[in-house]
Amino acid sequence: MSSVKRFIAGVTCPRCAAMDRVRAWEQNGIRYRECVSCDFFEQLPIEDETPGELTTRVNQPRPEPAENEIQPVRIMDPDRKPSDS
């Protein structure tokens, strides 16, 4: 339970579009935001659920290639010229 009002760096006010003028705090399970330049005020309930990890190509298992998709790798001799076939 935090009642210290802190400015949020880099945030623009949704009403007046002033940057770095929005401050936020939490009190009694409710998150508050307000702009010090205009009369914008917002309160949001704090949800108990934390969002899960986003699905990306990095955190998913790699599909196994089909047998007909596997191709051998040919290593080329660096001393051999392309015309020496």
Biopython code that builds the backbone (N, CA, C, O; Angstrom):
import numpy as np
from Bio.PDB.StructureBuilder import StructureBuilder

atoms = [
    (1, "MET", "N", (0.848, -1.181, 0.000)),
    (1, "MET", "CA", (0.000, 0.000, 0.000)),
    (1, "MET", "C", (0.890, 1.240, 0.000)),
    (1, "MET", "O", (1.488, 1.586, 1.019)),
    (2, "SER", "N", (0.971, 1.894, -1.131)),
    (2, "SER", "CA", (1.832, 3.052, -1.305)),
    (2, "SER", "C", (0.974, 4.284, -1.548)),
    (2, "SER", "O", (0.091, 4.273, -2.406)),
    (3, "SER", "N", (1.229, 5.333, -0.803)),
    (3, "SER", "CA", (0.492, 6.565, -1.034)),
    (3, "SER", "C", (1.424, 7.691, -1.479)),
    (3, "SER", "O", (1.013, 8.850, -1.535)),
    (4, "VAL", "N", (2.684, 7.354, -1.796)),
    (4, "VAL", "CA", (3.631, 8.345, -2.292)),
    (4, "VAL", "C", (3.317, 8.606, -3.760)),
    (4, "VAL", "O", (3.271, 7.675, -4.564)),
    (5, "LYS", "N", (3.103, 9.855, -4.103)),
    (5, "LYS", "CA", (2.792, 10.222, -5.480)),
    (5, "LYS", "C", (4.104, 10.406, -6.230)),
    (5, "LYS", "O", (4.964, 11.190, -5.830)),
    (6, "ARG", "N", (4.240, 9.652, -7.347)),
    (6, "ARG", "CA", (5.469, 9.689, -8.134)),
    (6, "ARG", "C", (5.141, 10.053, -9.581)),
    (6, "ARG", "O", (4.146, 9.593, -10.140)),
    (7, "PHE", "N", (5.996, 10.889, -10.176)),
    (7, "PHE", "CA", (5.842, 11.231, -11.582)),
    (7, "PHE", "C", (6.304, 10.054, -12.433)),
    (7, "PHE", "O", (7.263, 9.367, -12.083)),
    (8, "ILE", "N", (5.624, 9.827, -13.541)),
    (8, "ILE", "CA", (5.951, 8.749, -14.458)),
    (8, "ILE", "C", (6.704, 9.357, -15.629)),
    (8, "ILE", "O", (6.136, 10.132, -16.399)),
    (9, "ALA", "N", (7.977, 9.011, -15.771)),
    (9, "ALA", "CA", (8.829, 9.601, -16.802)),
    (9, "ALA", "C", (8.389, 9.168, -18.195)),
    (9, "ALA", "O", (8.126, 7.989, -18.433)),
    (10, "GLY", "N", (8.312, 10.121, -19.104)),
    (10, "GLY", "CA", (8.021, 9.837, -20.501)),
    (10, "GLY", "C", (6.554, 9.654, -20.840)),
    (10, "GLY", "O", (6.223, 9.396, -21.997)),
    (11, "VAL", "N", (5.666, 9.781, -19.865)),
    (11, "VAL", "CA", (4.238, 9.590, -20.124)),
    (11, "VAL", "C", (3.610, 10.929, -20.482)),
    (11, "VAL", "O", (3.898, 11.954, -19.864)),
    (12, "THR", "N", (2.737, 10.898, -21.506)),
    (12, "THR", "CA", (1.998, 12.107, -21.858)),
    (12, "THR", "C", (0.574, 11.994, -21.314)),
    (12, "THR", "O", (0.007, 10.904, -21.253)),
    (13, "CYS", "N", (0.022, 13.104, -20.931)),
    (13, "CYS", "CA", (-1.335, 13.142, -20.398)),
    (13, "CYS", "C", (-2.326, 12.826, -21.513)),
    (13, "CYS", "O", (-2.223, 13.397, -22.599)),
    (14, "PRO", "N", (-3.289, 11.925, -21.271)),
    (14, "PRO", "CA", (-4.269, 11.610, -22.312)),
    (14, "PRO", "C", (-5.187, 12.772, -22.661)),
    (14, "PRO", "O", (-5.779, 12.777, -23.740)),
    (15, "ARG", "N", (-5.319, 13.740, -21.793)),
    (15, "ARG", "CA", (-6.227, 14.870, -22.052)),
    (15, "ARG", "C", (-5.498, 16.062, -22.674)),
    (15, "ARG", "O", (-5.925, 16.557, -23.717)),
    (16, "CYS", "N", (-4.405, 16.537, -22.057)),
    (16, "CYS", "CA", (-3.754, 17.758, -22.549)),
    (16, "CYS", "C", (-2.458, 17.487, -23.313)),
    (16, "CYS", "O", (-1.876, 18.419, -23.867)),
    (17, "ALA", "N", (-1.998, 16.255, -23.359)),
    (17, "ALA", "CA", (-0.797, 15.826, -24.083)),
    (17, "ALA", "C", (0.491, 16.430, -23.538)),
    (17, "ALA", "O", (1.499, 16.461, -24.244)),
    (18, "ALA", "N", (0.477, 16.911, -22.296)),
    (18, "ALA", "CA", (1.702, 17.420, -21.686)),
    (18, "ALA", "C", (2.563, 16.236, -21.242)),
    (18, "ALA", "O", (2.071, 15.289, -20.628)),
    (19, "MET", "N", (3.854, 16.307, -21.565)),
    (19, "MET", "CA", (4.750, 15.210, -21.215)),
    (19, "MET", "C", (5.347, 15.423, -19.823)),
    (19, "MET", "O", (5.609, 16.553, -19.411)),
    (20, "ASP", "N", (5.553, 14.319, -19.112)),
    (20, "ASP", "CA", (6.155, 14.305, -17.771)),
    (20, "ASP", "C", (5.365, 15.126, -16.748)),
    (20, "ASP", "O", (5.951, 15.715, -15.840)),
    (21, "ARG", "N", (4.054, 15.164, -16.892)),
    (21, "ARG", "CA", (3.213, 15.906, -15.944)),
    (21, "ARG", "C", (2.227, 14.987, -15.223)),
    (21, "ARG", "O", (1.407, 15.462, -14.438)),
    (22, "VAL", "N", (2.296, 13.666, -15.482)),
    (22, "VAL", "CA", (1.383, 12.704, -14.880)),
    (22, "VAL", "C", (2.072, 12.043, -13.696)),
    (22, "VAL", "O", (3.214, 11.595, -13.793)),
    (23, "ARG", "N", (1.366, 11.991, -12.592)),
    (23, "ARG", "CA", (1.893, 11.299, -11.413)),
    (23, "ARG", "C", (0.928, 10.193, -11.018)),
    (23, "ARG", "O", (-0.270, 10.270, -11.293)),
    (24, "ALA", "N", (1.461, 9.162, -10.368)),
    (24, "ALA", "CA", (0.657, 7.993, -10.022)),
    (24, "ALA", "C", (0.950, 7.574, -8.590)),
    (24, "ALA", "O", (2.019, 7.845, -8.042)),
    (25, "TRP", "N", (-0.048, 6.896, -7.999)),
    (25, "TRP", "CA", (0.111, 6.328, -6.669)),
    (25, "TRP", "C", (-0.936, 5.243, -6.469)),
    (25, "TRP", "O", (-1.905, 5.152, -7.222)),
    (26, "GLU", "N", (-0.728, 4.419, -5.440)),
    (26, "GLU", "CA", (-1.672, 3.354, -5.099)),
    (26, "GLU", "C", (-2.157, 3.569, -3.682)),
    (26, "GLU", "O", (-1.408, 3.991, -2.801)),
    (27, "GLN", "N", (-3.441, 3.267, -3.483)),
    (27, "GLN", "CA", (-4.013, 3.416, -2.150)),
    (27, "GLN", "C", (-5.226, 2.498, -2.034)),
    (27, "GLN", "O", (-6.136, 2.565, -2.860)),
    (28, "ASN", "N", (-5.244, 1.649, -1.020)),
    (28, "ASN", "CA", (-6.356, 0.732, -0.740)),
    (28, "ASN", "C", (-6.715, -0.146, -1.939)),
    (28, "ASN", "O", (-7.895, -0.345, -2.226)),
    (29, "GLY", "N", (-5.713, -0.671, -2.638)),
    (29, "GLY", "CA", (-5.957, -1.562, -3.755)),
    (29, "GLY", "C", (-6.411, -0.880, -5.028)),
    (29, "GLY", "O", (-6.881, -1.550, -5.948)),
    (30, "ILE", "N", (-6.284, 0.419, -5.105)),
    (30, "ILE", "CA", (-6.679, 1.179, -6.298)),
    (30, "ILE", "C", (-5.488, 2.003, -6.758)),
    (30, "ILE", "O", (-4.810, 2.641, -5.952)),
    (31, "ARG", "N", (-5.240, 1.982, -8.071)),
    (31, "ARG", "CA", (-4.154, 2.768, -8.653)),
    (31, "ARG", "C", (-4.745, 4.069, -9.191)),
    (31, "ARG", "O", (-5.753, 4.052, -9.897)),
    (32, "TYR", "N", (-4.122, 5.182, -8.861)),
    (32, "TYR", "CA", (-4.586, 6.503, -9.293)),
    (32, "TYR", "C", (-3.546, 7.145, -10.200)),
    (32, "TYR", "O", (-2.344, 6.933, -10.036)),
    (33, "ARG", "N", (-4.028, 7.940, -11.166)),
    (33, "ARG", "CA", (-3.172, 8.768, -12.015)),
    (33, "ARG", "C", (-3.816, 10.140, -12.139)),
    (33, "ARG", "O", (-5.036, 10.265, -12.243)),
    (34, "GLU", "N", (-2.973, 11.165, -12.126)),
    (34, "GLU", "CA", (-3.493, 12.526, -12.333)),
    (34, "GLU", "C", (-2.436, 13.372, -13.021)),
    (34, "GLU", "O", (-1.236, 13.131, -12.889)),
    (35, "CYS", "N", (-2.907, 14.365, -13.757)),
    (35, "CYS", "CA", (-2.037, 15.315, -14.445)),
    (35, "CYS", "C", (-1.992, 16.597, -13.623)),
    (35, "CYS", "O", (-3.020, 17.081, -13.150)),
    (36, "VAL", "N", (-0.799, 17.137, -13.461)),
    (36, "VAL", "CA", (-0.674, 18.376, -12.691)),
    (36, "VAL", "C", (-0.889, 19.611, -13.569)),
    (36, "VAL", "O", (-0.949, 20.728, -13.054)),
    (37, "SER", "N", (-1.006, 19.425, -14.900)),
    (37, "SER", "CA", (-1.243, 20.547, -15.813)),
    (37, "SER", "C", (-2.716, 20.785, -16.102)),
    (37, "SER", "O", (-3.118, 21.918, -16.368)),
    (38, "CYS", "N", (-3.526, 19.733, -16.054)),
    (38, "CYS", "CA", (-4.957, 19.883, -16.336)),
    (38, "CYS", "C", (-5.734, 19.111, -15.261)),
    (38, "CYS", "O", (-5.150, 18.681, -14.266)),
    (39, "ASP", "N", (-7.018, 18.938, -15.451)),
    (39, "ASP", "CA", (-7.835, 18.281, -14.422)),
    (39, "ASP", "C", (-8.029, 16.784, -14.676)),
    (39, "ASP", "O", (-8.985, 16.192, -14.175)),
    (40, "PHE", "N", (-7.117, 16.160, -15.462)),
    (40, "PHE", "CA", (-7.229, 14.731, -15.727)),
    (40, "PHE", "C", (-7.001, 13.942, -14.436)),
    (40, "PHE", "O", (-6.049, 14.199, -13.698)),
    (41, "PHE", "N", (-7.894, 12.972, -14.174)),
    (41, "PHE", "CA", (-7.790, 12.094, -13.013)),
    (41, "PHE", "C", (-8.361, 10.739, -13.413)),
    (41, "PHE", "O", (-9.405, 10.669, -14.061)),
    (42, "GLU", "N", (-7.679, 9.667, -13.028)),
    (42, "GLU", "CA", (-8.128, 8.332, -13.384)),
    (42, "GLU", "C", (-7.831, 7.382, -12.228)),
    (42, "GLU", "O", (-6.797, 7.493, -11.569)),
    (43, "GLN", "N", (-8.744, 6.454, -11.993)),
    (43, "GLN", "CA", (-8.495, 5.417, -10.994)),
    (43, "GLN", "C", (-8.740, 4.053, -11.630)),
    (43, "GLN", "O", (-9.712, 3.863, -12.361)),
    (44, "LEU", "N", (-7.851, 3.109, -11.344)),
    (44, "LEU", "CA", (-7.920, 1.774, -11.917)),
    (44, "LEU", "C", (-7.782, 0.747, -10.805)),
    (44, "LEU", "O", (-6.937, 0.911, -9.925)),
    (45, "PRO", "N", (-8.588, -0.308, -10.821)),
    (45, "PRO", "CA", (-8.403, -1.357, -9.820)),
    (45, "PRO", "C", (-7.119, -2.130, -10.110)),
    (45, "PRO", "O", (-6.766, -2.339, -11.271)),
    (46, "ILE", "N", (-6.431, -2.549, -9.069)),
    (46, "ILE", "CA", (-5.216, -3.334, -9.223)),
    (46, "ILE", "C", (-5.626, -4.794, -9.338)),
    (46, "ILE", "O", (-6.256, -5.344, -8.435)),
    (47, "GLU", "N", (-5.268, -5.414, -10.443)),
    (47, "GLU", "CA", (-5.643, -6.800, -10.686)),
    (47, "GLU", "C", (-4.640, -7.726, -10.012)),
    (47, "GLU", "O", (-3.440, -7.453, -9.984)),
    (48, "ASP", "N", (-5.155, -8.827, -9.468)),
    (48, "ASP", "CA", (-4.292, -9.794, -8.803)),
    (48, "ASP", "C", (-3.526, -10.647, -9.794)),
    (48, "ASP", "O", (-2.428, -11.110, -9.487)),
    (49, "GLU", "N", (-4.083, -10.865, -10.983)),
    (49, "GLU", "CA", (-3.423, -11.698, -11.981)),
    (49, "GLU", "C", (-2.329, -10.909, -12.672)),
    (49, "GLU", "O", (-2.534, -9.773, -13.098)),
    (50, "THR", "N", (-1.164, -11.528, -12.778)),
    (50, "THR", "CA", (-0.100, -10.934, -13.570)),
    (50, "THR", "C", (-0.182, -11.537, -14.962)),
    (50, "THR", "O", (-0.449, -12.731, -15.097)),
    (51, "PRO", "N", (0.040, -10.750, -15.987)),
    (51, "PRO", "CA", (-0.051, -11.293, -17.339)),
    (51, "PRO", "C", (1.037, -12.333, -17.573)),
    (51, "PRO", "O", (2.146, -12.218, -17.049)),
    (52, "GLY", "N", (0.710, -13.335, -18.355)),
    (52, "GLY", "CA", (1.667, -14.390, -18.660)),
    (52, "GLY", "C", (2.683, -13.935, -19.687)),
    (52, "GLY", "O", (2.614, -12.826, -20.216)),
    (53, "GLU", "N", (3.619, -14.816, -19.950)),
    (53, "GLU", "CA", (4.662, -14.504, -20.920)),
    (53, "GLU", "C", (4.067, -14.506, -22.322)),
    (53, "GLU", "O", (3.262, -15.374, -22.660)),
    (54, "LEU", "N", (4.464, -13.534, -23.132)),
    (54, "LEU", "CA", (3.997, -13.452, -24.508)),
    (54, "LEU", "C", (4.581, -14.599, -25.320)),
    (54, "LEU", "O", (5.722, -15.008, -25.102)),
    (55, "THR", "N", (3.800, -15.109, -26.246)),
    (55, "THR", "CA", (4.262, -16.179, -27.107)),
    (55, "THR", "C", (5.123, -15.588, -28.215)),
    (55, "THR", "O", (4.670, -14.735, -28.978)),
    (56, "THR", "N", (6.362, -16.044, -28.297)),
    (56, "THR", "CA", (7.288, -15.599, -29.331)),
    (56, "THR", "C", (7.971, -16.813, -29.939)),
    (56, "THR", "O", (7.800, -17.932, -29.455)),
    (57, "ARG", "N", (8.736, -16.599, -30.987)),
    (57, "ARG", "CA", (9.437, -17.722, -31.602)),
    (57, "ARG", "C", (10.549, -18.240, -30.706)),
    (57, "ARG", "O", (10.977, -19.384, -30.859)),
    (58, "VAL", "N", (11.021, -17.429, -29.782)),
    (58, "VAL", "CA", (12.122, -17.816, -28.912)),
    (58, "VAL", "C", (11.667, -18.770, -27.809)),
    (58, "VAL", "O", (12.406, -19.690, -27.459)),
    (59, "ASN", "N", (10.475, -18.575, -27.255)),
    (59, "ASN", "CA", (10.041, -19.408, -26.135)),
    (59, "ASN", "C", (9.144, -20.570, -26.556)),
    (59, "ASN", "O", (8.501, -21.184, -25.704)),
    (60, "GLN", "N", (9.087, -20.884, -27.851)),
    (60, "GLN", "CA", (8.301, -22.007, -28.347)),
    (60, "GLN", "C", (9.245, -23.122, -28.789)),
    (60, "GLN", "O", (10.355, -22.844, -29.242)),
    (61, "PRO", "N", (8.818, -24.376, -28.664)),
    (61, "PRO", "CA", (9.683, -25.469, -29.135)),
    (61, "PRO", "C", (9.822, -25.440, -30.649)),
    (61, "PRO", "O", (8.892, -25.070, -31.366)),
    (62, "ARG", "N", (10.983, -25.832, -31.117)),
    (62, "ARG", "CA", (11.226, -25.857, -32.562)),
    (62, "ARG", "C", (10.562, -27.072, -33.172)),
    (62, "ARG", "O", (10.665, -28.168, -32.621)),
    (63, "PRO", "N", (9.894, -26.907, -34.278)),
    (63, "PRO", "CA", (9.319, -28.085, -34.940)),
    (63, "PRO", "C", (10.444, -28.914, -35.561)),
    (63, "PRO", "O", (11.403, -28.371, -36.110)),
    (64, "GLU", "N", (10.310, -30.219, -35.464)),
    (64, "GLU", "CA", (11.296, -31.110, -36.070)),
    (64, "GLU", "C", (11.103, -31.104, -37.583)),
    (64, "GLU", "O", (9.971, -31.195, -38.058)),
    (65, "PRO", "N", (12.191, -30.997, -38.348)),
    (65, "PRO", "CA", (12.040, -30.994, -39.806)),
    (65, "PRO", "C", (11.653, -32.380, -40.301)),
    (65, "PRO", "O", (12.065, -33.395, -39.738)),
    (66, "ALA", "N", (10.867, -32.407, -41.347)),
    (66, "ALA", "CA", (10.500, -33.678, -41.966)),
    (66, "ALA", "C", (11.741, -34.270, -42.628)),
    (66, "ALA", "O", (12.671, -33.543, -42.980)),
    (67, "GLU", "N", (11.752, -35.587, -42.797)),
    (67, "GLU", "CA", (12.942, -36.246, -43.319)),
    (67, "GLU", "C", (13.295, -35.758, -44.713)),
    (67, "GLU", "O", (14.475, -35.641, -45.045)),
    (68, "ASN", "N", (12.302, -35.473, -45.527)),
    (68, "ASN", "CA", (12.593, -34.998, -46.882)),
    (68, "ASN", "C", (13.065, -33.548, -46.909)),
    (68, "ASN", "O", (13.513, -33.081, -47.956)),
    (69, "GLU", "N", (12.981, -32.817, -45.793)),
    (69, "GLU", "CA", (13.457, -31.428, -45.725)),
    (69, "GLU", "C", (14.929, -31.354, -45.367)),
    (69, "GLU", "O", (15.549, -30.305, -45.543)),
    (70, "ILE", "N", (15.505, -32.446, -44.868)),
    (70, "ILE", "CA", (16.906, -32.426, -44.446)),
    (70, "ILE", "C", (17.785, -32.510, -45.689)),
    (70, "ILE", "O", (17.620, -33.393, -46.531)),
    (71, "GLN", "N", (18.723, -31.568, -45.783)),
    (71, "GLN", "CA", (19.630, -31.526, -46.914)),
    (71, "GLN", "C", (21.056, -31.538, -46.408)),
    (71, "GLN", "O", (21.362, -30.859, -45.428)),
    (72, "PRO", "N", (21.934, -32.287, -47.045)),
    (72, "PRO", "CA", (23.334, -32.313, -46.597)),
    (72, "PRO", "C", (24.006, -30.971, -46.891)),
    (72, "PRO", "O", (23.636, -30.261, -47.826)),
    (73, "VAL", "N", (24.979, -30.655, -46.085)),
    (73, "VAL", "CA", (25.744, -29.423, -46.256)),
    (73, "VAL", "C", (27.018, -29.762, -47.009)),
    (73, "VAL", "O", (27.747, -30.675, -46.623)),
    (74, "ARG", "N", (27.286, -29.036, -48.073)),
    (74, "ARG", "CA", (28.511, -29.249, -48.837)),
    (74, "ARG", "C", (29.535, -28.224, -48.403)),
    (74, "ARG", "O", (29.289, -27.019, -48.459)),
    (75, "ILE", "N", (30.681, -28.710, -47.970)),
    (75, "ILE", "CA", (31.756, -27.816, -47.533)),
    (75, "ILE", "C", (32.677, -27.618, -48.721)),
    (75, "ILE", "O", (33.133, -28.575, -49.346)),
    (76, "MET", "N", (32.936, -26.377, -49.011)),
    (76, "MET", "CA", (33.761, -26.066, -50.167)),
    (76, "MET", "C", (35.211, -25.888, -49.734)),
    (76, "MET", "O", (35.488, -25.367, -48.654)),
    (77, "ASP", "N", (36.114, -26.320, -50.572)),
    (77, "ASP", "CA", (37.541, -26.172, -50.327)),
    (77, "ASP", "C", (37.941, -24.738, -50.639)),
    (77, "ASP", "O", (37.779, -24.302, -51.779)),
    (78, "PRO", "N", (38.464, -23.977, -49.657)),
    (78, "PRO", "CA", (38.801, -22.579, -49.919)),
    (78, "PRO", "C", (39.958, -22.413, -50.914)),
    (78, "PRO", "O", (40.076, -21.360, -51.539)),
    (79, "ASP", "N", (40.819, -23.441, -51.073)),
    (79, "ASP", "CA", (41.958, -23.315, -51.997)),
    (79, "ASP", "C", (41.550, -23.623, -53.438)),
    (79, "ASP", "O", (42.297, -23.335, -54.373)),
    (80, "ARG", "N", (40.393, -24.193, -53.611)),
    (80, "ARG", "CA", (39.941, -24.589, -54.943)),
    (80, "ARG", "C", (39.185, -23.434, -55.611)),
    (80, "ARG", "O", (38.319, -22.816, -54.993)),
    (81, "LYS", "N", (39.508, -23.157, -56.837)),
    (81, "LYS", "CA", (38.844, -22.101, -57.584)),
    (81, "LYS", "C", (37.539, -22.638, -58.163)),
    (81, "LYS", "O", (37.446, -23.838, -58.419)),
    (82, "PRO", "N", (36.518, -21.788, -58.380)),
    (82, "PRO", "CA", (35.237, -22.251, -58.915)),
    (82, "PRO", "C", (35.360, -22.930, -60.271)),
    (82, "PRO", "O", (34.508, -23.755, -60.601)),
    (83, "SER", "N", (36.369, -22.628, -61.069)),
    (83, "SER", "CA", (36.497, -23.224, -62.401)),
    (83, "SER", "C", (37.196, -24.577, -62.358)),
    (83, "SER", "O", (37.329, -25.216, -63.402)),
    (84, "ASP", "N", (37.659, -25.051, -61.165)),
    (84, "ASP", "CA", (38.387, -26.321, -61.042)),
    (84, "ASP", "C", (37.440, -27.516, -60.894)),
    (84, "ASP", "O", (37.908, -28.550, -60.417)),
    (85, "SER", "N", (36.228, -27.475, -61.235)),
    (85, "SER", "CA", (35.288, -28.564, -61.015)),
    (85, "SER", "C", (35.722, -29.800, -61.660)),
    (85, "SER", "O", (35.035, -30.817, -61.568)),
]
sb = StructureBuilder()
sb.init_structure("model")
sb.init_model(0)
sb.init_chain("A")
sb.init_seg("    ")
for serial, (resi, resn, name, xyz) in enumerate(atoms, 1):
    if name == "N":
        sb.init_residue(resn, " ", resi, " ")
    sb.init_atom(name, np.array(xyz, "f"), 0.0, 1.0, " ", f" {name:<3s}", serial, name[0])
structure = sb.get_structure()
